Amino acid sequence: MTLLALGINHKTAPVALRERVSFSPDTLDQALESLLAQPMVQGGVVLSTCNRTELYLSVEEQGNLQEALIRWLCDYHNLNETDLRTSLYWHQDNDAVRHLMRCGGSRKSSVR
């Protein structure tokens, strides 16, 4: 099992892009269901605020894991990967936990 944090925030992307990647409260459950349906994802949390959108995931390690998750995020929001790729950050295992503890809570999240 590998823990991951994949996200975009106010330091990595302009407001216009963050708005396009945001999950509204009424779509969080649907987004999480779609994310959990990915074969490598064992569990996860979708966190979305005005300043950040992050996916915290427990996954099975595989060769193209990062690419598959970025593709899912782009497909879900109908985004071009090139537009999003340079604004994303990626943390794994202890670094993912450290990032979560540093960032704190959220006003919109969905957990399963």
N, CA, C and O atoms as a Tinker XYZ file with bonds, in Angstrom:
   448  protein
     1  N      0.845000   -1.172000    0.000000    73     2
     2  CA     0.000000    0.000000    0.000000    64     1     3
     3  C      0.892000    1.237000    0.000000    63     2     4     5
     4  O      1.893000    1.296000    0.713000    81     3
     5  N      0.520000    2.204000   -0.796000    73     3     6
     6  CA     1.214000    3.482000   -0.878000    64     5     7
     7  C      0.216000    4.589000   -0.583000    63     6     8     9
     8  O     -0.917000    4.548000   -1.062000    81     7
     9  N      0.624000    5.569000    0.196000    73     7    10
    10  CA    -0.205000    6.745000    0.462000    64     9    11
    11  C      0.241000    7.865000   -0.456000    63    10    12    13
    12  O      1.437000    8.098000   -0.629000    81    11
    13  N     -0.723000    8.557000   -1.045000    73    11    14
    14  CA    -0.423000    9.636000   -1.979000    64    13    15
    15  C     -1.234000   10.878000   -1.674000    63    14    16    17
    16  O     -2.352000   10.799000   -1.167000    81    15
    17  N     -0.660000   12.019000   -1.988000    73    15    18
    18  CA    -1.375000   13.292000   -2.014000    64    17    19
    19  C     -1.080000   13.909000   -3.374000    63    18    20    21
    20  O      0.078000   14.132000   -3.727000    81    19
    21  N     -2.119000   14.179000   -4.121000    73    19    22
    22  CA    -2.007000   14.822000   -5.425000    64    21    23
    23  C     -2.857000   16.073000   -5.355000    63    22    24    25
    24  O     -4.033000   15.998000   -4.997000    81    23
    25  N     -2.285000   17.233000   -5.691000    73    23    26
    26  CA    -3.079000   18.433000   -5.542000    64    25    27
    27  C     -2.616000   19.626000   -6.340000    63    26    28    29
    28  O     -1.613000   19.604000   -7.053000    81    27
    29  N     -3.407000   20.670000   -6.179000    73    27    30
    30  CA    -3.173000   21.963000   -6.800000    64    29    31
    31  C     -3.599000   22.995000   -5.766000    63    30    32    33
    32  O     -4.602000   22.802000   -5.078000    81    31
    33  N     -2.845000   24.097000   -5.646000    73    31    34
    34  CA    -3.238000   25.092000   -4.645000    64    33    35
    35  C     -2.920000   26.510000   -5.101000    63    34    36    37
    36  O     -2.477000   26.735000   -6.227000    81    35
    37  N     -3.156000   27.460000   -4.199000    73    35    38
    38  CA    -2.982000   28.877000   -4.510000    64    37    39
    39  C     -1.531000   29.251000   -4.804000    63    38    40    41
    40  O     -1.275000   30.312000   -5.374000    81    39
    41  N     -0.585000   28.405000   -4.426000    73    39    42
    42  CA     0.826000   28.668000   -4.718000    64    41    43
    43  C      1.258000   28.092000   -6.057000    63    42    44    45
    44  O      2.262000   28.522000   -6.626000    81    43
    45  N      0.506000   27.123000   -6.562000    73    43    46
    46  CA     0.930000   26.450000   -7.796000    64    45    47
    47  C      0.090000   26.803000   -9.015000    63    46    48    49
    48  O      0.495000   26.518000  -10.142000    81    47
    49  N     -1.085000   27.422000   -8.810000    73    47    50
    50  CA    -1.979000   27.668000   -9.947000    64    49    51
    51  C     -2.794000   28.932000   -9.752000    63    50    52    53
    52  O     -3.122000   29.293000   -8.622000    81    51
    53  N     -3.122000   29.608000  -10.846000    73    51    54
    54  CA    -3.984000   30.791000  -10.767000    64    53    55
    55  C     -5.424000   30.404000  -10.423000    63    54    56    57
    56  O     -5.819000   29.246000  -10.556000    81    55
    57  N     -6.189000   31.383000   -9.985000    73    55    58
    58  CA    -7.582000   31.160000   -9.583000    64    57    59
    59  C     -8.386000   30.484000  -10.690000    63    58    60    61
    60  O     -9.155000   29.562000  -10.418000    81    59
    61  N     -8.218000   30.925000  -11.921000    73    59    62
    62  CA    -9.016000   30.377000  -13.025000    64    61    63
    63  C     -8.825000   28.869000  -13.155000    63    62    64    65
    64  O     -9.794000   28.149000  -13.397000    81    63
    65  N     -7.614000   28.381000  -13.001000    73    63    66
    66  CA    -7.362000   26.945000  -13.097000    64    65    67
    67  C     -7.867000   26.227000  -11.853000    63    66    68    69
    68  O     -8.445000   25.146000  -11.962000    81    67
    69  N     -7.661000   26.800000  -10.683000    73    67    70
    70  CA    -8.158000   26.186000   -9.446000    64    69    71
    71  C     -9.675000   26.029000   -9.480000    63    70    72    73
    72  O    -10.209000   25.028000   -9.002000    81    71
    73  N    -10.365000   27.010000  -10.041000    73    71    74
    74  CA   -11.825000   26.923000  -10.152000    64    73    75
    75  C    -12.253000   25.770000  -11.049000    63    74    76    77
    76  O    -13.270000   25.125000  -10.794000    81    75
    77  N    -11.483000   25.511000  -12.093000    73    75    78
    78  CA   -11.823000   24.422000  -13.020000    64    77    79
    79  C    -11.569000   23.044000  -12.422000    63    78    80    81
    80  O    -12.175000   22.061000  -12.849000    81    79
    81  N    -10.681000   22.967000  -11.441000    73    79    82
    82  CA   -10.326000   21.692000  -10.810000    64    81    83
    83  C    -11.126000   21.456000   -9.527000    63    82    84    85
    84  O    -11.105000   20.353000   -8.980000    81    83
    85  N    -11.809000   22.453000   -9.059000    73    83    86
    86  CA   -12.568000   22.358000   -7.811000    64    85    87
    87  C    -13.742000   21.393000   -7.931000    63    86    88    89
    88  O    -14.333000   21.240000   -9.000000    81    87
    89  N    -14.067000   20.747000   -6.815000    73    87    90
    90  CA   -15.251000   19.893000   -6.719000    64    89    91
    91  C    -16.279000   20.634000   -5.885000    63    90    92    93
    92  O    -15.985000   21.047000   -4.764000    81    91
    93  N    -17.473000   20.805000   -6.413000    73    91    94
    94  CA   -18.531000   21.463000   -5.646000    64    93    95
    95  C    -19.078000   20.481000   -4.611000    63    94    96    97
    96  O    -18.941000   19.269000   -4.780000    81    95
    97  N    -19.693000   20.984000   -3.548000    73    95    98
    98  CA   -20.223000   20.089000   -2.510000    64    97    99
    99  C    -21.185000   19.033000   -3.053000    63    98   100   101
   100  O    -21.209000   17.904000   -2.563000    81    99
   101  N    -21.975000   19.393000   -4.058000    73    99   102
   102  CA   -22.941000   18.429000   -4.585000    64   101   103
   103  C    -22.324000   17.387000   -5.514000    63   102   104   105
   104  O    -23.010000   16.442000   -5.906000    81   103
   105  N    -21.043000   17.531000   -5.879000    73   103   106
   106  CA   -20.389000   16.532000   -6.733000    64   105   107
   107  C    -19.313000   15.742000   -6.005000    63   106   108   109
   108  O    -18.728000   14.826000   -6.584000    81   107
   109  N    -19.040000   16.076000   -4.750000    73   107   110
   110  CA   -17.962000   15.386000   -4.028000    64   109   111
   111  C    -18.180000   13.877000   -3.931000    63   110   112   113
   112  O    -17.260000   13.105000   -4.199000    81   111
   113  N    -19.372000   13.453000   -3.556000    73   111   114
   114  CA   -19.622000   12.019000   -3.421000    64   113   115
   115  C    -19.476000   11.295000   -4.760000    63   114   116   117
   116  O    -18.896000   10.212000   -4.829000    81   115
   117  N    -20.001000   11.897000   -5.807000    73   115   118
   118  CA   -19.889000   11.302000   -7.146000    64   117   119
   119  C    -18.425000   11.234000   -7.581000    63   118   120   121
   120  O    -17.995000   10.231000   -8.151000    81   119
   121  N    -17.668000   12.282000   -7.319000    73   119   122
   122  CA   -16.251000   12.296000   -7.679000    64   121   123
   123  C    -15.488000   11.214000   -6.930000    63   122   124   125
   124  O    -14.657000   10.514000   -7.509000    81   123
   125  N    -15.773000   11.083000   -5.647000    73   123   126
   126  CA   -15.089000   10.061000   -4.858000    64   125   127
   127  C    -15.451000    8.660000   -5.352000    63   126   128   129
   128  O    -14.579000    7.795000   -5.436000    81   127
   129  N    -16.706000    8.428000   -5.676000    73   127   130
   130  CA   -17.107000    7.126000   -6.227000    64   129   131
   131  C    -16.339000    6.821000   -7.508000    63   130   132   133
   132  O    -15.859000    5.704000   -7.703000    81   131
   133  N    -16.228000    7.809000   -8.367000    73   131   134
   134  CA   -15.501000    7.636000   -9.621000    64   133   135
   135  C    -14.023000    7.354000   -9.355000    63   134   136   137
   136  O    -13.427000    6.497000  -10.008000    81   135
   137  N    -13.439000    8.061000   -8.414000    73   135   138
   138  CA   -12.035000    7.865000   -8.073000    64   137   139
   139  C    -11.807000    6.478000   -7.477000    63   138   140   141
   140  O    -10.844000    5.799000   -7.832000    81   139
   141  N    -12.689000    6.059000   -6.574000    73   139   142
   142  CA   -12.552000    4.739000   -5.945000    64   141   143
   143  C    -12.775000    3.598000   -6.931000    63   142   144   145
   144  O    -12.368000    2.466000   -6.668000    81   143
   145  N    -13.410000    3.880000   -8.053000    73   143   146
   146  CA   -13.618000    2.863000   -9.082000    64   145   147
   147  C    -12.352000    2.598000   -9.893000    63   146   148   149
   148  O    -12.300000    1.632000  -10.655000    81   147
   149  N    -11.336000    3.439000   -9.739000    73   147   150
   150  CA   -10.078000    3.226000  -10.446000    64   149   151
   151  C     -9.400000    1.993000   -9.860000    63   150   152   153
   152  O     -9.352000    1.846000   -8.639000    81   151
   153  N     -8.874000    1.101000  -10.702000    73   151   154
   154  CA    -8.373000   -0.186000  -10.213000    64   153   155
   155  C     -7.248000   -0.091000   -9.182000    63   154   156   157
   156  O     -7.120000   -0.985000   -8.345000    81   155
   157  N     -6.447000    0.943000   -9.213000    73   155   158
   158  CA    -5.312000    1.041000   -8.296000    64   157   159
   159  C     -5.685000    1.697000   -6.965000    63   158   160   161
   160  O     -4.906000    1.630000   -6.014000    81   159
   161  N     -6.853000    2.326000   -6.875000    73   159   162
   162  CA    -7.239000    3.082000   -5.676000    64   161   163
   163  C     -7.973000    2.174000   -4.691000    63   162   164   165
   164  O     -8.977000    1.548000   -5.029000    81   163
   165  N     -7.447000    2.119000   -3.464000    73   163   166
   166  CA    -8.045000    1.295000   -2.417000    64   165   167
   167  C     -8.934000    2.114000   -1.481000    63   166   168   169
   168  O     -9.894000    1.585000   -0.920000    81   167
   169  N     -8.626000    3.382000   -1.313000    73   167   170
   170  CA    -9.404000    4.262000   -0.455000    64   169   171
   171  C     -8.944000    5.689000   -0.673000    63   170   172   173
   172  O     -7.872000    5.923000   -1.230000    81   171
   173  N     -9.757000    6.650000   -0.234000    73   171   174
   174  CA    -9.329000    8.013000   -0.470000    64   173   175
   175  C    -10.215000    9.080000    0.116000    63   174   176   177
   176  O    -11.292000    8.822000    0.655000    81   175
   177  N     -9.713000   10.290000   -0.013000    73   175   178
   178  CA   -10.380000   11.505000    0.429000    64   177   179
   179  C    -10.236000   12.529000   -0.679000    63   178   180   181
   180  O     -9.155000   12.689000   -1.245000    81   179
   181  N    -11.312000   13.219000   -0.991000    73   179   182
   182  CA   -11.268000   14.358000   -1.913000    64   181   183
   183  C    -11.452000   15.602000   -1.058000    63   182   184   185
   184  O    -12.443000   15.723000   -0.338000    81   183
   185  N    -10.515000   16.513000   -1.133000    73   183   186
   186  CA   -10.562000   17.757000   -0.373000    64   185   187
   187  C    -10.604000   18.907000   -1.374000    63   186   188   189
   188  O     -9.771000   18.975000   -2.277000    81   187
   189  N    -11.560000   19.801000   -1.219000    73   187   190
   190  CA   -11.685000   20.909000   -2.159000    64   189   191
   191  C    -12.123000   22.163000   -1.416000    63   190   192   193
   192  O    -13.184000   22.188000   -0.792000    81   191
   193  N    -11.306000   23.193000   -1.488000    73   191   194
   194  CA   -11.624000   24.490000   -0.899000    64   193   195
   195  C    -11.392000   25.561000   -1.959000    63   194   196   197
   196  O    -11.088000   25.249000   -3.110000    81   195
   197  N    -11.536000   26.819000   -1.565000    73   195   198
   198  CA   -11.291000   27.894000   -2.531000    64   197   199
   199  C     -9.803000   27.998000   -2.886000    63   198   200   201
   200  O     -9.457000   28.521000   -3.945000    81   199
   201  N     -8.934000   27.508000   -2.016000    73   199   202
   202  CA    -7.490000   27.617000   -2.253000    64   201   203
   203  C     -6.827000   26.349000   -2.751000    63   202   204   205
   204  O     -5.698000   26.404000   -3.238000    81   203
   205  N     -7.491000   25.210000   -2.644000    73   203   206
   206  CA    -6.828000   23.963000   -3.015000    64   205   207
   207  C     -7.829000   22.877000   -3.367000    63   206   208   209
   208  O     -8.970000   22.872000   -2.905000    81   207
   209  N     -7.364000   21.958000   -4.200000    73   207   210
   210  CA    -8.044000   20.699000   -4.445000    64   209   211
   211  C     -6.986000   19.627000   -4.292000    63   210   212   213
   212  O     -5.935000   19.680000   -4.931000    81   211
   213  N     -7.270000   18.648000   -3.434000    73   211   214
   214  CA    -6.300000   17.586000   -3.182000    64   213   215
   215  C     -7.000000   16.239000   -3.106000    63   214   216   217
   216  O     -8.137000   16.124000   -2.649000    81   215
   217  N     -6.284000   15.232000   -3.568000    73   215   218
   218  CA    -6.709000   13.851000   -3.458000    64   217   219
   219  C     -5.726000   13.164000   -2.520000    63   218   220   221
   220  O     -4.520000   13.175000   -2.765000    81   219
   221  N     -6.232000   12.573000   -1.463000    73   219   222
   222  CA    -5.414000   11.774000   -0.550000    64   221   223
   223  C     -5.849000   10.334000   -0.749000    63   222   224   225
   224  O     -7.019000    9.997000   -0.566000    81   223
   225  N     -4.896000    9.481000   -1.125000    73   223   226
   226  CA    -5.262000    8.142000   -1.565000    64   225   227
   227  C     -4.383000    7.052000   -0.975000    63   226   228   229
   228  O     -3.195000    7.247000   -0.719000    81   227
   229  N     -4.996000    5.920000   -0.771000    73   227   230
   230  CA    -4.299000    4.673000   -0.493000    64   229   231
   231  C     -4.375000    3.888000   -1.802000    63   230   232   233
   232  O     -5.465000    3.605000   -2.299000    81   231
   233  N     -3.219000    3.539000   -2.354000    73   231   234
   234  CA    -3.192000    2.922000   -3.676000    64   233   235
   235  C     -2.278000    1.711000   -3.701000    63   234   236   237
   236  O     -1.406000    1.540000   -2.849000    81   235
   237  N     -2.506000    0.879000   -4.705000    73   235   238
   238  CA    -1.577000   -0.200000   -5.023000    64   237   239
   239  C     -0.548000    0.396000   -5.966000    63   238   240   241
   240  O     -0.894000    1.003000   -6.979000    81   239
   241  N      0.710000    0.218000   -5.627000    73   239   242
   242  CA     1.796000    0.776000   -6.448000    64   241   243
   243  C      1.782000    0.128000   -7.826000    63   242   244   245
   244  O      1.650000   -1.090000   -7.949000    81   243
   245  N      1.916000    0.944000   -8.849000    73   243   246
   246  CA     2.040000    0.457000  -10.215000    64   245   247
   247  C      2.844000    1.462000  -11.013000    63   246   248   249
   248  O      2.984000    2.616000  -10.607000    81   247
   249  N      3.367000    1.034000  -12.133000    73   247   250
   250  CA     4.298000    1.833000  -12.912000    64   249   251
   251  C      3.773000    3.174000  -13.381000    63   250   252   253
   252  O      4.504000    4.163000  -13.338000    81   251
   253  N      2.537000    3.239000  -13.825000    73   251   254
   254  CA     2.007000    4.480000  -14.401000    64   253   255
   255  C      0.993000    5.148000  -13.463000    63   254   256   257
   256  O      0.063000    5.810000  -13.925000    81   255
   257  N      1.167000    4.978000  -12.181000    73   255   258
   258  CA     0.216000    5.465000  -11.188000    64   257   259
   259  C     -0.026000    6.969000  -11.304000    63   258   260   261
   260  O     -1.173000    7.411000  -11.358000    81   259
   261  N      1.037000    7.743000  -11.341000    73   259   262
   262  CA     0.888000    9.197000  -11.417000    64   261   263
   263  C      0.150000    9.595000  -12.690000    63   262   264   265
   264  O     -0.745000   10.438000  -12.655000    81   263
   265  N      0.519000    9.000000  -13.793000    73   263   266
   266  CA    -0.132000    9.311000  -15.065000    64   265   267
   267  C     -1.616000    8.960000  -15.034000    63   266   268   269
   268  O     -2.447000    9.722000  -15.527000    81   267
   269  N     -1.948000    7.815000  -14.459000    73   267   270
   270  CA    -3.346000    7.380000  -14.404000    64   269   271
   271  C     -4.182000    8.324000  -13.549000    63   270   272   273
   272  O     -5.317000    8.633000  -13.911000    81   271
   273  N     -3.648000    8.786000  -12.429000    73   271   274
   274  CA    -4.404000    9.693000  -11.557000    64   273   275
   275  C     -4.554000   11.081000  -12.177000    63   274   276   277
   276  O     -5.611000   11.701000  -12.060000    81   275
   277  N     -3.523000   11.562000  -12.821000    73   275   278
   278  CA    -3.617000   12.853000  -13.509000    64   277   279
   279  C     -4.641000   12.759000  -14.640000    63   278   280   281
   280  O     -5.433000   13.678000  -14.845000    81   279
   281  N     -4.619000   11.656000  -15.361000    73   279   282
   282  CA    -5.583000   11.454000  -16.447000    64   281   283
   283  C     -7.009000   11.428000  -15.890000    63   282   284   285
   284  O     -7.913000   12.019000  -16.480000    81   283
   285  N     -7.216000   10.740000  -14.748000    73   283   286
   286  CA    -8.550000   10.706000  -14.143000    64   285   287
   287  C     -9.014000   12.119000  -13.798000    63   286   288   289
   288  O    -10.144000   12.491000  -14.112000    81   287
   289  N     -8.153000   12.910000  -13.155000    73   287   290
   290  CA    -8.509000   14.268000  -12.749000    64   289   291
   291  C     -8.847000   15.126000  -13.970000    63   290   292   293
   292  O     -9.823000   15.876000  -13.955000    81   291
   293  N     -8.050000   15.014000  -15.008000    73   291   294
   294  CA    -8.310000   15.779000  -16.235000    64   293   295
   295  C     -9.590000   15.322000  -16.916000    63   294   296   297
   296  O    -10.383000   16.151000  -17.363000    81   295
   297  N     -9.799000   14.028000  -17.000000    73   295   298
   298  CA   -11.022000   13.515000  -17.624000    64   297   299
   299  C    -12.254000   13.948000  -16.835000    63   298   300   301
   300  O    -13.259000   14.345000  -17.424000    81   299
   301  N    -12.182000   13.875000  -15.516000    73   299   302
   302  CA   -13.326000   14.230000  -14.682000    64   301   303
   303  C    -13.737000   15.684000  -14.892000    63   302   304   305
   304  O    -14.926000   16.001000  -14.910000    81   303
   305  N    -12.749000   16.567000  -15.052000    73   303   306
   306  CA   -13.021000   18.004000  -15.194000    64   305   307
   307  C    -12.935000   18.496000  -16.640000    63   306   308   309
   308  O    -13.004000   19.698000  -16.894000    81   307
   309  N    -12.786000   17.568000  -17.582000    73   307   310
   310  CA   -12.645000   17.948000  -18.996000    64   309   311
   311  C    -11.523000   18.957000  -19.206000    63   310   312   313
   312  O    -11.716000   19.995000  -19.839000    81   311
   313  N    -10.360000   18.643000  -18.672000    73   311   314
   314  CA    -9.194000   19.509000  -18.788000    64   313   315
   315  C     -8.144000   18.880000  -19.691000    63   314   316   317
   316  O     -8.056000   17.658000  -19.810000    81   315
   317  N     -7.358000   19.726000  -20.319000    73   315   318
   318  CA    -6.203000   19.284000  -21.070000    64   317   319
   319  C     -5.084000   19.004000  -20.071000    63   318   320   321
   320  O     -4.805000   19.835000  -19.207000    81   319
   321  N     -4.443000   17.847000  -20.179000    73   319   322
   322  CA    -3.383000   17.494000  -19.230000    64   321   323
   323  C     -2.262000   18.524000  -19.198000    63   322   324   325
   324  O     -1.697000   18.788000  -18.136000    81   323
   325  N     -1.940000   19.098000  -20.325000    73   323   326
   326  CA    -0.870000   20.088000  -20.385000    64   325   327
   327  C     -1.210000   21.306000  -19.540000    63   326   328   329
   328  O     -0.326000   21.877000  -18.901000    81   327
   329  N     -2.472000   21.712000  -19.525000    73   327   330
   330  CA    -2.892000   22.869000  -18.731000    64   329   331
   331  C     -2.715000   22.619000  -17.236000    63   330   332   333
   332  O     -2.422000   23.547000  -16.482000    81   331
   333  N     -2.887000   21.390000  -16.811000    73   331   334
   334  CA    -2.888000   21.068000  -15.386000    64   333   335
   335  C     -1.548000   20.569000  -14.862000    63   334   336   337
   336  O     -1.170000   20.878000  -13.732000    81   335
   337  N     -0.842000   19.816000  -15.659000    73   335   338
   338  CA     0.357000   19.095000  -15.227000    64   337   339
   339  C      1.381000   19.973000  -14.499000    63   338   340   341
   340  O      1.911000   19.560000  -13.468000    81   339
   341  N      1.665000   21.147000  -15.000000    73   339   342
   342  CA     2.712000   21.989000  -14.396000    64   341   343
   343  C      2.282000   22.607000  -13.069000    63   342   344   345
   344  O      3.120000   23.134000  -12.338000    81   343
   345  N      0.991000   22.551000  -12.745000    73   343   346
   346  CA     0.487000   23.143000  -11.504000    64   345   347
   347  C      0.266000   22.122000  -10.389000    63   346   348   349
   348  O     -0.048000   22.500000   -9.260000    81   347
   349  N      0.425000   20.854000  -10.689000    73   347   350
   350  CA     0.172000   19.800000   -9.707000    64   349   351
   351  C      1.385000   19.535000   -8.827000    63   350   352   353
   352  O      2.528000   19.714000   -9.247000    81   351
   353  N      1.118000   19.110000   -7.615000    73   351   354
   354  CA     2.181000   18.591000   -6.753000    64   353   355
   355  C      1.799000   17.184000   -6.330000    63   354   356   357
   356  O      0.628000   16.806000   -6.360000    81   355
   357  N      2.803000   16.419000   -5.937000    73   355   358
   358  CA     2.654000   15.001000   -5.659000    64   357   359
   359  C      3.500000   14.675000   -4.443000    63   358   360   361
   360  O      4.695000   14.970000   -4.417000    81   359
   361  N      2.886000   14.068000   -3.432000    73   359   362
   362  CA     3.613000   13.629000   -2.241000    64   361   363
   363  C      3.287000   12.162000   -2.005000    63   362   364   365
   364  O      2.168000   11.714000   -2.254000    81   363
   365  N      4.274000   11.424000   -1.524000    73   363   366
   366  CA     4.089000    9.994000   -1.327000    64   365   367
   367  C      4.455000    9.585000    0.096000    63   366   368   369
   368  O      5.388000   10.125000    0.691000    81   367
   369  N      3.708000    8.622000    0.631000    73   367   370
   370  CA     3.930000    8.007000    1.935000    64   369   371
   371  C      4.102000    9.049000    3.040000    63   370   372   373
   372  O      3.195000    9.855000    3.247000    81   371
   373  N      5.225000    9.067000    3.756000    73   371   374
   374  CA     5.400000   10.004000    4.877000    64   373   375
   375  C      5.260000   11.455000    4.443000    63   374   376   377
   376  O      4.741000   12.277000    5.199000    81   375
   377  N      5.714000   11.781000    3.244000    73   375   378
   378  CA     5.584000   13.152000    2.749000    64   377   379
   379  C      4.117000   13.529000    2.545000    63   378   380   381
   380  O      3.745000   14.684000    2.753000    81   379
   381  N      3.280000   12.569000    2.140000    73   379   382
   382  CA     1.843000   12.831000    1.970000    64   381   383
   383  C      1.187000   13.105000    3.321000    63   382   384   385
   384  O      0.362000   14.010000    3.444000    81   383
   385  N      1.554000   12.324000    4.326000    73   383   386
   386  CA     1.004000   12.532000    5.675000    64   385   387
   387  C      1.472000   13.869000    6.233000    63   386   388   389
   388  O      0.684000   14.608000    6.823000    81   387
   389  N      2.730000   14.177000    6.051000    73   387   390
   390  CA     3.287000   15.450000    6.520000    64   389   391
   391  C      2.576000   16.628000    5.859000    63   390   392   393
   392  O      2.255000   17.616000    6.520000    81   391
   393  N      2.333000   16.522000    4.565000    73   391   394
   394  CA     1.633000   17.588000    3.837000    64   393   395
   395  C      0.221000   17.776000    4.390000    63   394   396   397
   396  O     -0.211000   18.908000    4.607000    81   395
   397  N     -0.495000   16.688000    4.616000    73   395   398
   398  CA    -1.849000   16.769000    5.158000    64   397   399
   399  C     -1.847000   17.441000    6.530000    63   398   400   401
   400  O     -2.694000   18.294000    6.798000    81   399
   401  N     -0.929000   17.077000    7.383000    73   399   402
   402  CA    -0.871000   17.653000    8.732000    64   401   403
   403  C     -0.511000   19.137000    8.694000    63   402   404   405
   404  O     -0.980000   19.913000    9.526000    81   403
   405  N      0.304000   19.523000    7.749000    73   403   406
   406  CA     0.689000   20.928000    7.608000    64   405   407
   407  C     -0.464000   21.787000    7.100000    63   406   408   409
   408  O     -0.611000   22.940000    7.505000    81   407
   409  N     -1.282000   21.223000    6.211000    73   407   410
   410  CA    -2.343000   21.997000    5.561000    64   409   411
   411  C     -3.591000   22.143000    6.408000    63   410   412   413
   412  O     -4.309000   23.133000    6.267000    81   411
   413  N     -3.869000   21.204000    7.269000    73   411   414
   414  CA    -5.039000   21.310000    8.133000    64   413   415
   415  C     -6.323000   20.859000    7.472000    63   414   416   417
   416  O     -6.306000   20.062000    6.534000    81   415
   417  N     -7.439000   21.375000    7.968000    73   415   418
   418  CA    -8.770000   20.913000    7.585000    64   417   419
   419  C     -9.298000   21.503000    6.308000    63   418   420   421
   420  O     -8.606000   22.208000    5.573000    81   419
   421  N    -10.557000   21.186000    6.069000    73   419   422
   422  CA   -11.235000   21.585000    4.846000    64   421   423
   423  C    -12.688000   21.886000    5.150000    63   422   424   425
   424  O    -13.249000   21.372000    6.118000    81   423
   425  N    -13.288000   22.709000    4.333000    73   423   426
   426  CA   -14.723000   22.908000    4.517000    64   425   427
   427  C    -15.525000   21.992000    3.622000    63   426   428   429
   428  O    -16.706000   21.777000    3.893000    81   427
   429  N    -14.945000   21.441000    2.569000    73   427   430
   430  CA   -15.643000   20.504000    1.697000    64   429   431
   431  C    -14.758000   19.285000    1.508000    63   430   432   433
   432  O    -13.695000   19.390000    0.896000    81   431
   433  N    -15.163000   18.146000    2.010000    73   431   434
   434  CA   -14.404000   16.915000    1.747000    64   433   435
   435  C    -15.348000   15.733000    1.784000    63   434   436   437
   436  O    -16.436000   15.792000    2.355000    81   435
   437  N    -14.905000   14.676000    1.167000    73   435   438
   438  CA   -15.678000   13.451000    1.167000    64   437   439
   439  C    -14.707000   12.304000    1.430000    63   438   440   441
   440  O    -13.651000   12.223000    0.802000    81   439
   441  N    -15.062000   11.423000    2.352000    73   439   442
   442  CA   -14.161000   10.363000    2.780000    64   441   443
   443  C    -14.849000    9.013000    2.651000    63   442   444   445
   444  O    -16.041000    8.886000    2.933000    81   443
   445  N    -14.089000    8.000000    2.220000    73   443   446
   446  CA   -14.577000    6.616000    2.243000    64   445   447
   447  C    -13.412000    5.697000    2.445000    63   446   448
   448  O    -13.588000    4.480000    2.496000    81   447
